[in-house]
């Protein structure tokens, strides 16, 4: 989990809650394309391919 930046972590947590890229973008005040970029980074860093896999990682849990 330390491999993710703070913003990637926030995007991953929201994506794990099944929010769409546009919903995540609104919450974080970034573009939906930027969300897509961050998710691509998250998937690559965690070695996963889908949001379903993301929900199964610790990344999808609430921050401490």
C-alpha positions in Angstrom: 0.0 0.0 0.0 2.9 2.3 0.6 3.6 2.2 -3.2 0.5 4.3 -3.8 0.5 8.1 -3.6 -2.0 9.8 -1.3 -4.2 10.8 -4.3 -4.0 7.2 -5.7 -5.0 5.9 -2.3 -8.1 8.2 -2.2 -9.1 7.3 -5.7 -8.7 3.6 -5.0 -10.8 3.9 -1.8 -13.6 5.6 -3.6 -13.5 3.2 -6.6 -13.6 0.3 -4.2 -16.9 1.7 -2.9 -18.2 1.4 -6.5 -18.3 5.1 -7.3 -17.9 5.9 -11.0 -15.0 7.9 -12.3 -17.3 10.9 -12.6 -18.5 10.6 -9.0 -14.9 10.3 -7.8 -13.9 13.3 -9.8 -16.7 15.4 -8.2 -15.7 14.4 -4.7 -12.0 15.0 -5.3 -12.4 18.0 -7.5 -10.4 16.6 -10.4 -11.4 15.6 -13.9 -12.8 12.1 -14.6 -9.9 11.6 -17.0 -7.5 12.2 -14.2 -9.4 9.6 -12.1 -8.9 7.2 -15.0 -5.2 7.9 -15.0 -4.9 7.4 -11.3 -6.8 4.1 -11.5 -4.5 2.9 -14.2 -1.6 3.6 -11.9 -3.3 1.9 -9.0 -4.1 -1.2 -11.0 -0.5 -1.4 -12.4 1.1 -0.9 -8.9 -1.2 -3.5 -7.3 -1.0 -6.0 -10.1 -4.8 -6.0 -10.6 -7.1 -5.5 -13.6 -10.6 -4.7 -12.3 -12.4 -2.7 -9.6 -13.7 -6.0 -8.2 -10.1 -7.0 -7.5 -9.6 -3.6 -6.0 -12.4 -4.2 -3.5 -10.5 -7.2 -2.2 -7.3 -5.3 -1.4 -6.5 -3.4 1.8 -6.4 -0.3 -0.4 -10.2 -0.4 -0.5 -10.6 0.0 3.2 -11.2 3.1 5.1 -8.1 5.2 6.0 -6.7 4.9 9.5 
